[in-house]
Amino acid sequence: MIRPFSLSDLDSILQIENQSFPKSPYDWITFLNLHYLYPKTFLVHVNTIHGQKEEKILGYVIFSQDGHVISIAVPPQHRRKGIGTQLLQRVMKTPHIKKVWAEVRRSNQGAQAFYSKMGFQITDRVPNYYGNEDALIIQWIPATRASY
């Protein structure tokens, strides 16, 4: 199930962040700011444990109203199970968005393959975006809107 982020999710999100982005993880203040800036588009994927009220957070996505994916992450042990796909599809299906784009480390082959599988294309490069590493700008435009 995908639902909006709540402050009680913060510890789980920080764990996912540190596992997913060990070179440059966001800290709790960054997530609080992102929650403040994007309250409707900071979403978490949760798995409800059968017979219990407890939820386990298996991923998150944060995106702006104009389609910029600020961050998306799934912990390594839960990747390749469709969680990231579901989260990104939620962004891609947002009605008013004309395009979806994100920055990806040039060295992050896994993320590049994931986005490519989802129909994204590399459109640009930002030198030293991550300090000592370039970012690739990847973008997806819905087919029905691409002809405008």
Residue, then its C-alpha position, 0 to 999 in steps of 0.5 A: m500500500i502507498r500512503p502519505f509520509s507521517l512523522s512517525d515514519l522518520d526512523s524507518i526512512l532514515q534507515i532506508e536512506n542510509q542503506s540506499f545512499p551511503k555516499s550522501p544520505y539525507d539527514w532527519i532535518t532534510f526529511l523534515n524540510l521535504h515533508y514541509l515542502y511536499p506534504k502531498t507528494f512524500l509517499v511511503h510504500v508499506n507492507t502490513i504484517h498479517g494479523q497485526k496493525e504494525e506496518k513495515i516501510l519498504g520504500y519511499v518517493i518524494f517528488s514536486q508538483d511539477g514532476h521532479v523526483i527528489s528522492i526514491a529509495v527501497p532498501p537493498q533486501h526489498r529491491r526487484k520486488g516491484i516496490g520502486t516500480q509502484l512508487l515511480q508509477r504513482v508519480m508517473k500517473t499524477p494527472h497534472i504532471k507533464k514530465v517526470w525527471a530526476e538526477v542519477r549518479r553517473s556510476n549508479q548503473g542499477a538506478q539507470a537500468f531501473y529508470s530505463k526499464m520505466g521508459f526514462q531517457i537520459t537527456d542531460r548531464v550536470p558536471n560535479y552535481y554530487g561533488n566529485e561525480d556527475a549526474l545524469i538527468i533522466q526524463w519521462i514524458p507521457a506518450t499522450r503529452a509528448s506530441y504537444 
